[in-house]
Amino acid sequence: MDASSQHTNERGRGGHGGHLPTIIQGGMGVAVSNWRLANAVASQGQLGVVSGTGIDTVMVRRLQDGDIGGHIRRALESFPFPDVTKEMLRRYFLPDGRPDGKAYARVPMATHVDGSPLKRAVTMAANFVEVFLAKEGHDGPVGVNLLTKIQLPNLASLYGAMLAKVDYVLMGAGIPLEIPQALDKLSSHLATSMKVDLIGKLEAGPLMATIDPAEWDGASLGPLQRPAFLPIISTHALGKVMLKRATGSIEGFVVEYPVAGGHNAPPRGGGGGLDERGQPIYGERDAVDLDAMRALGMPFWLAGGSGSPERVRAALDAGAAGVQVGTAFAYCDESGLAPELKRSVIDQAVAGTTDVLTDARASPTGYPFKVVTLSGTNSDEERYQARTRVCDLGYLRDAYTTPEGKIGFRCASEPVADYVAKGGDVAETVGRKCLCNALMANVGMPQTQKGGEVERPLLTSGDDMDVIRRVLPPGRTNYGARDVLDYLLSGVAGAR
């Protein structure tokens, strides 16, 4: 039985006509998995995924850079709430782009409860734009990837993506138990709330994030397609928890091995400590039990180290619907990475000199984070320590209660004195890096800070960097998303 007919799904909601993709293109943030990449993958019938992480900042920076090609404005013309579109363009669009050295105007940071109306509107519109552009010109499936950890903007992100008819929602970096019910409610334009993690307690009860589509008269649009939901998990045990405790339906799982790029799940049970480079040591408890995954009775895809036709074939033979692949797509022509960064990494891959460190301290989330060693980036610890610490985007901040019972926000990568003044432990700041600003720099939109300091990149990739060399067509120094798909599916009969 070939890959195109091995798995079908008759759920009648979300997804894409009941057909499951063999390849899921990883949802790499910030804007590495941009609309161009997702469009290129989806147009070939596989699942193209856009990253919704930080996409509000990405959209307004694209507008401030002049909206080259007019794509953002074209998408906004189709956004169903014209007053929001007018406000976005009024505030952020610069027809001639920013003057050299001028800082980008920032969107408001997310805050608790309803937060800023502008923040909600920008987040919603930006996710709409990214999904809309990813779906243009073909009928293939498109998904959006969000981080459970970044809780405050997620409801607006989901609603915006659903307004653009997103087919799948993928979420990791946490346990997204409340997302299925949120998708159900938002598909009917109902007010939706979710608990927000809080350090401390409030007398009034849990901290909640809320969105109400009535703010924009969303119900007048009629019911929205409810996308399929695929949590990203690291063990079958978490899959069982999701199926038992989630507030609505789950349509499958992405099962991620610790060799995957970006944030990794910490080793189970504390693991085996750290190796000589300070990397977490994973053991037998972190292995994926494929028998147990099959027993859940749900479609699943394997992620991390899956970038070869042999691994695709092995995944299918093991009962998976396919694989999720990130690193190979990250350096293809259509991805959002800055061209000079792609060139440097591809050159290293060809020379066999790439190095990826699983840094246990870099991310303020506390999750291990994979870092590519590359000159001129914040992988150079000495250069990073010379950076002036600042927290001006705030996606990874934690909510906490102050001694007065109010709500505050802090990030272990912000200025140390500020973090400690907010009740944080100084030990938590050691080795932490500002991912928000670095990931924006990765896609060619670095902020110019006060005093003229320009933020530097910090690349993340999976352990298998050799996939770049394997994907490169003979005699070429670059490759496209189609090349990646042709390579991955070369051992699967009937997959294309």
C-alpha positions in Angstrom: 0.0 0.0 0.0 1.6 3.3 -1.0 1.9 6.5 1.2 -0.9 8.3 -0.6 -3.5 5.6 0.4 -2.0 4.1 3.6 -3.8 6.6 5.9 -7.1 8.3 5.6 -9.1 10.3 8.1 -12.8 10.5 7.9 -13.3 13.1 10.7 -15.0 15.5 8.4 -13.4 18.6 10.0 -10.2 20.4 9.5 -7.4 18.5 7.8 -7.7 18.4 4.0 -10.3 16.3 2.5 -9.6 13.4 4.7 -6.2 12.8 3.2 -3.2 12.8 5.6 0.2 14.2 4.4 3.3 12.1 4.4 5.5 15.1 5.0 4.9 17.9 7.5 7.2 20.8 7.0 8.2 22.0 10.4 6.8 25.2 11.8 10.1 27.0 12.5 9.9 30.4 14.2 10.3 33.3 13.9 9.2 33.4 10.3 11.7 30.9 9.1 8.6 28.8 8.2 7.2 31.8 6.4 4.3 31.9 3.9 6.5 31.4 0.9 7.9 28.1 2.3 4.5 26.8 3.4 3.0 27.7 0.0 5.8 25.9 -1.8 5.3 22.7 0.3 1.5 22.8 0.3 1.4 23.3 -3.5 3.0 19.9 -3.8 0.3 18.3 -1.7 2.2 18.0 1.6 1.5 20.0 4.7 3.0 23.4 4.6 3.2 25.1 8.0 3.7 28.8 8.9 5.0 29.8 12.3 2.6 32.0 14.2 5.3 32.8 16.9 6.0 36.5 16.9 4.2 37.0 13.6 2.6 40.2 14.8 6.1 41.8 15.1 7.1 40.3 11.8 4.1 41.7 9.9 4.6 45.3 11.2 8.3 45.2 10.4 7.6 44.0 6.9 5.2 47.0 6.6 7.8 49.4 7.9 10.3 48.0 5.4 8.0 49.1 2.7 6.0 45.8 2.1 8.2 44.8 -0.8 6.1 43.1 -3.4 2.9 44.4 -1.8 2.0 41.0 -0.4 1.0 42.1 3.1 -1.3 44.8 1.8 -2.8 42.4 -0.7 -3.6 39.9 2.0 -4.9 42.6 4.3 -7.4 43.6 1.6 -9.1 40.2 2.1 -9.1 40.5 5.9 -12.7 40.5 6.9 -12.4 43.4 9.4 -11.5 46.5 7.3 -11.2 48.8 10.3 -8.4 46.7 11.6 -6.7 46.8 8.2 -6.9 50.6 8.1 -5.4 50.9 11.5 -2.5 48.5 10.7 -1.6 50.5 7.6 -2.0 53.8 9.3 0.3 52.9 12.2 2.9 50.8 10.5 3.1 51.1 6.7 6.0 53.2 5.4 5.9 53.3 1.6 9.6 54.2 1.3 10.7 51.9 4.1 12.6 53.0 7.3 15.5 55.4 7.1 18.9 53.7 7.7 19.5 53.2 11.4 16.0 54.0 12.5 14.5 51.6 15.0 11.4 49.6 14.2 8.2 50.7 15.9 7.1 48.0 18.3 3.7 46.4 18.9 2.5 46.5 22.5 3.6 43.6 24.6 1.0 41.0 25.5 -0.6 41.6 28.9 -3.0 39.6 31.1 -6.8 39.3 30.7 -8.0 41.1 27.6 -4.7 43.0 27.1 -4.3 45.7 24.5 -7.0 45.9 21.8 -4.2 46.9 19.4 -2.2 43.8 20.3 -5.1 41.5 19.7 -5.9 43.1 16.4 -2.3 43.0 15.1 -1.9 39.4 16.2 -5.1 38.3 14.6 -4.4 40.2 11.4 -0.8 38.9 11.1 -1.8 35.3 11.5 -4.5 35.8 8.9 -2.0 37.3 6.5 0.5 34.5 6.8 -2.0 31.8 6.3 -3.8 33.6 3.5 -0.6 34.0 1.5 0.5 30.4 2.3 -2.8 29.2 0.8 -2.8 31.3 -2.4 -2.7 29.6 -5.8 -3.2 25.9 -4.8 -5.5 23.7 -2.9 -2.9 21.9 -0.7 -3.1 21.9 3.1 -1.7 24.6 5.3 -1.1 24.6 9.1 0.0 27.1 11.7 2.5 26.2 14.4 2.2 28.0 17.8 4.1 27.5 21.1 1.9 26.6 24.1 4.4 28.5 26.3 3.5 31.8 24.6 0.0 31.8 26.0 -1.2 35.3 26.0 -1.4 35.9 22.2 -2.4 32.3 21.2 -6.2 32.9 21.1 -5.9 35.9 18.8 -3.4 33.9 16.7 -5.8 31.0 16.3 -8.7 33.1 15.4 -6.8 35.0 12.8 -5.5 31.8 11.2 -9.0 30.3 11.2 -10.4 33.4 9.5 -7.9 32.5 6.7 -9.2 28.9 6.7 -6.2 27.2 8.2 -6.3 23.4 7.9 -4.2 22.3 10.8 -3.0 23.7 14.1 0.2 22.2 15.6 1.4 23.1 19.1 4.3 22.1 21.3 6.5 23.5 24.1 3.9 22.6 26.7 0.7 20.7 27.2 -2.1 22.4 25.2 -5.1 20.8 26.9 -7.4 23.7 26.4 -6.7 24.3 22.7 -9.2 21.8 21.2 -12.2 23.4 22.9 -10.9 26.9 21.9 -10.9 25.7 18.3 -14.5 24.5 18.7 -15.6 27.8 20.2 -13.7 30.1 17.8 -15.2 28.2 14.8 -18.5 29.5 16.0 -17.1 33.0 16.9 -17.8 32.4 20.6 -16.0 34.2 23.4 -13.1 31.9 24.5 -10.9 31.9 27.6 -7.8 29.8 28.6 -5.8 29.6 31.9 -2.5 31.4 31.9 0.4 29.9 33.9 1.1 32.1 36.9 3.9 32.1 39.4 2.0 32.6 42.6 -1.8 32.9 43.2 -4.5 35.4 42.8 -7.3 35.7 45.3 -9.8 36.1 42.5 -8.9 32.7 41.0 -6.9 31.6 38.0 -5.4 34.1 35.5 -7.2 33.9 32.2 -6.6 35.0 28.7 -9.7 35.9 26.7 -10.8 36.8 23.2 -14.4 37.7 22.1 -15.0 37.7 18.3 -18.0 39.9 19.0 -15.5 42.7 19.3 -15.3 42.6 15.5 -18.8 41.2 14.9 -17.2 38.0 13.9 -20.5 36.0 13.9 -21.7 37.9 10.9 -19.2 35.9 8.8 -20.9 32.6 9.5 -19.2 29.4 10.9 -15.5 28.9 10.3 -13.8 25.6 9.4 -12.5 23.9 12.6 -8.9 22.9 11.9 -7.4 19.6 12.8 -5.4 19.7 16.0 -2.0 18.0 16.2 -0.2 18.4 19.6 3.6 18.0 19.4 4.6 15.5 22.1 7.7 13.6 23.2 6.2 10.5 24.7 3.2 8.3 24.2 2.4 9.0 27.9 1.8 12.6 27.1 -0.4 11.5 24.2 -2.6 9.5 26.6 -2.9 12.5 28.9 -3.9 14.7 26.0 -6.6 12.2 24.8 -7.9 11.8 28.3 -7.9 15.3 29.6 -8.1 17.6 26.5 -11.2 19.7 26.3 -12.1 18.7 22.7 -11.1 16.5 19.8 -7.5 15.7 18.8 -6.8 14.6 15.3 -3.3 13.2 15.7 0.2 13.7 17.1 3.6 14.8 16.1 6.1 12.8 18.2 9.4 14.7 18.5 12.7 13.1 19.3 15.3 15.2 21.3 17.5 15.5 18.2 14.9 17.9 16.7 15.8 21.6 16.4 14.4 24.5 18.5 13.2 23.8 22.0 13.4 20.2 23.2 11.5 18.5 26.0 13.8 18.0 29.0 15.1 14.5 29.7 12.5 12.4 31.5 13.2 11.9 35.2 16.1 14.4 35.1 18.0 12.4 32.6 21.7 11.6 33.0 22.8 15.1 33.9 25.0 17.2 31.5 27.8 16.1 29.3 31.2 17.9 29.0 29.7 20.6 26.8 26.8 21.3 29.2 24.2 19.4 27.0 21.4 17.4 28.6 22.0 13.7 28.5 19.0 11.7 27.2 18.5 8.1 28.0 16.2 5.1 27.4 13.3 6.7 29.1 13.3 9.4 26.4 12.9 6.8 23.6 9.6 6.8 21.7 7.6 3.7 22.3 6.1 3.1 18.8 4.0 0.2 19.9 2.4 2.4 22.5 1.9 5.2 20.0 0.1 2.8 17.6 -2.0 1.6 20.5 -3.4 5.2 20.9 -5.3 4.7 17.7 -4.5 8.1 16.3 -2.4 9.2 13.2 1.1 10.3 14.2 4.2 11.7 12.6 7.8 11.3 13.7 9.9 14.4 14.1 13.6 14.9 14.7 16.3 13.1 12.6 13.7 12.2 10.0 15.2 13.9 7.1 16.0 11.0 4.8 14.0 8.7 2.5 15.1 5.8 4.7 13.6 7.4 7.8 10.4 8.3 5.9 10.1 4.7 4.8 10.9 3.4 8.3 8.3 5.7 9.8 5.6 4.5 7.4 6.5 0.8 8.1 6.2 1.5 11.8 2.7 2.7 11.4 3.2 6.4 11.3 1.4 8.6 8.9 4.7 10.1 7.9 7.4 12.5 9.3 7.9 16.1 10.2 11.1 17.7 8.9 12.5 21.1 9.8 16.2 21.5 9.2 16.2 20.6 5.6 13.5 23.2 4.8 15.1 25.9 7.0 18.0 26.4 4.5 16.0 26.1 1.3 15.4 29.0 -1.0 11.9 29.8 0.2 12.6 29.9 3.9 12.7 33.2 5.8 16.3 32.9 7.0 18.5 35.8 5.9 20.3 34.8 2.7 23.8 35.3 4.2 23.0 33.0 7.1 21.8 30.3 4.7 24.9 30.6 2.6 27.2 30.3 5.6 25.4 27.2 7.0 25.2 25.5 3.6 28.9 26.1 3.1 29.6 24.6 6.5 27.4 21.6 5.8 29.2 20.9 2.5 32.5 21.1 4.3 31.3 18.9 7.1 32.1 21.5 9.8 28.6 22.3 11.2 28.2 22.1 15.0 24.9 22.1 16.9 24.9 22.5 20.7 21.9 21.5 22.8 22.2 24.4 25.2 20.5 23.7 28.6 20.6 27.4 29.6 20.1 29.6 26.5 16.3 29.7 26.5 14.5 31.7 29.2 11.8 29.1 29.0 14.0 26.6 30.8 13.6 24.1 27.9 16.9 22.9 26.2 17.4 24.8 23.0 19.6 23.8 20.1 22.1 26.4 18.9 24.1 26.4 15.7 27.7 27.5 16.2 28.2 30.2 13.6 30.6 33.2 13.6 29.0 36.6 14.0 26.0 35.3 15.8 25.0 35.1 19.5 26.4 31.5 19.6 29.7 33.3 20.4 29.3 33.6 24.2 31.9 36.5 24.5 30.0 38.5 21.9 26.7 37.8 23.5 27.9 38.9 26.9 28.9 42.2 25.4 25.2 42.8 24.3 23.2 45.2 26.4 20.4 43.1 27.9 16.9 44.4 27.1 13.4 42.9 27.0 11.3 44.8 24.5 9.4 42.1 22.7 8.5 40.0 25.7 7.0 36.8 24.1 8.7 34.5 26.6 8.0 36.4 29.8 6.5 34.6 32.8 3.5 36.1 34.6 3.8 36.3 38.4 2.0 37.9 41.4 3.6 40.8 43.2 3.7 41.1 47.0 0.7 43.5 46.6 -1.3 40.8 44.8 -1.0 42.4 41.3 0.2 40.7 38.1 3.7 41.4 36.8 5.9 39.9 34.0 9.5 39.0 34.0 12.0 37.2 31.7 15.2 35.5 32.8 16.9 37.1 29.7 16.0 40.7 30.7 18.4 43.0 32.5 19.5 41.1 35.6 18.7 43.9 38.1 15.2 44.2 36.6 14.6 40.5 37.0 15.8 40.4 40.5 13.7 43.4 41.4 10.7 41.5 40.2 11.4 38.7 42.7 13.3 36.5 40.3 16.3 34.4 41.3 19.6 35.8 40.0 20.8 32.2 39.3 18.0 31.9 36.7 19.6 34.7 34.6 23.0 32.9 34.1 23.5 31.8 30.5 20.1 33.0 29.4 19.8 34.6 25.9 17.3 36.9 24.3 15.7 34.6 21.8 13.0 37.1 20.8 15.4 39.6 19.3 17.8 37.0 18.0 15.1 35.1 16.1 13.9 38.4 14.5 17.5 39.0 13.4 17.6 35.5 11.9 15.0 36.6 9.3 16.7 39.9 8.4 14.7 42.2 10.7 17.1 43.0 13.6 16.1 45.8 15.9 18.3 48.8 16.2 18.5 49.5 20.0 19.2 52.7 21.8 22.8 53.8 21.2 22.7 52.1 17.7 23.4 48.6 18.9 22.0 46.2 16.3 20.7 42.8 17.5 22.5 39.7 16.2 21.1 36.3 15.1 21.1 33.0 16.9 20.3 30.0 14.7 18.7 26.8 15.8 18.7 23.5 13.8 18.3 19.8 14.5 21.3 17.6 15.1 21.3 16.2 11.6 22.9 19.0 9.7 24.2 16.6 7.1 20.7 16.5 5.6 21.6 19.8 3.9 24.5 18.2 2.0 22.3 15.2 1.1 19.5 17.4 -0.3 21.7 19.6 -2.5 21.3 18.7 -6.1 24.6 17.8 -7.9 26.6 20.9 -8.9 24.4 23.3 -6.9 25.0 25.5 -3.9 21.4 26.1 -3.1 18.1 24.2 -3.2 14.4 24.6 -3.0 11.5 23.1 -1.1 10.7 20.9 -4.1 14.2 19.4 -3.9 13.6 18.6 -0.2 10.3 16.9 -1.0 11.7 15.0 -4.0 14.6 13.7 -1.8 12.4 12.7 1.2 9.8 10.9 -0.9 12.2 9.2 -3.3 11.8 5.9 -1.5 8.0 6.0 -1.2 6.1 4.6 -4.1 3.2 6.7 -5.3 3.8 9.5 -2.8 4.0 12.2 -5.5 
